Amino acid sequence: MADTTISKPSVYDISAWLVAVVGLWLVFDLHLLPALLSGLLVYELIHLSAPLLRVSRLSDNRAKLVVVALLAFFIISLLIILVWWGIHFFRSDTVSLPALLQRMADIIEKTRAQLPEWVTQSLPGDADGLRNAAAQWLREHSNALQSAGKNAGRTLAHLLVGMVLGAIIAVKAATPRSGCTPLVCSLTERVERLSESFRSVVFAQVRISAINTLFTILYLAVGLPLFGVHLPLVKTMIIISFVAGLLPIIGNLISNAVIIVISLSYSVPVSVVSLVFLLAMHKSEYFLNAHIIGHRIHAQIWELLLAMLIMESAFGISGVIAAPIYYAYVKKELTDKGLV
C-alpha cells in the first residue's frame, strides 16, 4: 500500500507561506506587477544563459561575478532596446493603436450594408460609436491598464528597477552560498518555486505565441496573396498576433478581432475565411496549450481559465496576466507537499 503520509509543515514554512501570500497580493495593490515580471524575466534569462558561457566551470568566484554581471548588462540592454522599439513601433504614424482603431471603425462603417441584420444590430452606428464602446469596455474591465497608460513613465521605471533587481539576484546567486537560517531558507524556497512557475508558464507561452504567429504569417503574407487577396496593415497584424499571443486566451480574442475586421476591408467572404482559419488554428492551440503549459505545471485548460476568471474579477487585466503564473506557483506548492 502506498504511503500517503503528508509531512507536517514547520512554523518556518507557514511563516514563509504567509509572507508569500502577502507579497503576491501587494504586487497588485502597489501596482508592482511590471517590476515583478521584468525581474523574473531577467533572472531566468541569466539563469538559462549562464551555462552556455560555462560559468559554473570557473573556479574563481570573482571571475564568475564578472561574467554574470556582463551577461546581465547585455540582457538588460537588449530588453531595453526591445521595449523602446516596441513603443516606437506602436506610436508610429502607420501602425499606432489609435490609427488602427480608427481604421477598424471605418471598415465596419463601410461594410455595414454587406453584413446580416443580426450582426449590424450589435455594432456601433459609426466610428465615434465604436471608439466610445471600446473606451467604455476599457473603463469597465481594465482599470489597471488605464492606470498603466496614464503612468507610463512610472511603469517604465518599474520595469527598469525590476530588471536591475533580477540581475542583482542572479549575480548574487552565481556565487556559492553559506548556510542560512530556517526562515531564510524557507523564503528562498518560495522564491525559487515562483521563479520555476514563471519559467514554465511564460517561456511556454512564448513558444505557443511564436507558433501561432508563424501560422498567421503563412496565412496573411503567403496564403491570401496567392489568391490575389492583399490585406492592409499585414505587418501590424503580425506584430499584434505575437504580442497579444503572450496573453493566454484573451490575447487570441484581441488578435482575432483585429484580423477579422481588417479582412472586412476586402470583402465579407474573406472575413469569413479568416474567421474559419483562426477558429481552426486556435482550436489546435488548446491541444498545444494542454501539451506545453498543462504538461509543465500539471494543469488542465479549464483550471487555467478558472484561475484567469477569478483573477480578472479581483484585479482586472493585471490579474489575467499574472493568473497562470500564480496558479502554477500555488499548484507547485500543493504538489510538492503531496496535497494534490
Stockholm file with secondary structure:
# STOCKHOLM 1.0

chainA/1-340         MADTTISKPSVYDISAWLVAVVGLWLVFDLHLLPALLSGLLVYELIHLSAPLLRVSRLSDNRAKLVVVALLAFFIISLLIILVWWGIHFFRSDTVSLPALLQRMADIIEKTRAQLPEWVTQSLPGDADGLRNAAAQWLREHSNALQSAGKNAGRTLAHLLVGMVLGAIIAVKAATPRSGCTPLVCSLTERVERLSESFRSVVFAQVRISAINTLFTILYLAVGLPLFGVHLPLVKTMIIISFVAGLLPIIGNLISNAVIIVISLSYSVPVSVVSLVFLLAMHKSEYFLNAHIIGHRIHAQIWELLLAMLIMESAFGISGVIAAPIYYAYVKKELTDKGLV
#=GR chainA/1-340 SS CCCCCCCCCCHHHHHHHHHHHHHHHHHHHTTCHHHHHHHHHHHHHHHHHGGGGTGGGCCCHHHHHHHHHHHHHHHHHHHHHHHHHHHHHHHSTTTCHHHHHHHHHHHHHHTGGGSCHHHHTTSCSSHHHHHHHHHHHHHHHCHHHHHHHHTHHHHHHHHHHHHHHHHHHHHHHTSCCCCCCHHHHHHHHHHHHHHHHHHHHHHHHHHHHHHHHHHHHIIIIIIHHHTTCCCTTHHHHHHHHHHHHTSTTHHHHHHHHHHHHHHHTTCHHHHHHHHHHHHHHHHHHHHHHIIIIIHHHTCCHHHHHHHHHHHHHHHTHHHHHHHHHHHHHHHHHHHHTTCC
#=GC SS_cons         CCCCCCCCCCHHHHHHHHHHHHHHHHHHHTTCHHHHHHHHHHHHHHHHHGGGGTGGGCCCHHHHHHHHHHHHHHHHHHHHHHHHHHHHHHHSTTTCHHHHHHHHHHHHHHTGGGSCHHHHTTSCSSHHHHHHHHHHHHHHHCHHHHHHHHTHHHHHHHHHHHHHHHHHHHHHHTSCCCCCCHHHHHHHHHHHHHHHHHHHHHHHHHHHHHHHHHHHHIIIIIIHHHTTCCCTTHHHHHHHHHHHHTSTTHHHHHHHHHHHHHHHTTCHHHHHHHHHHHHHHHHHHHHHHIIIIIHHHTCCHHHHHHHHHHHHHHHTHHHHHHHHHHHHHHHHHHHHTTCC
//
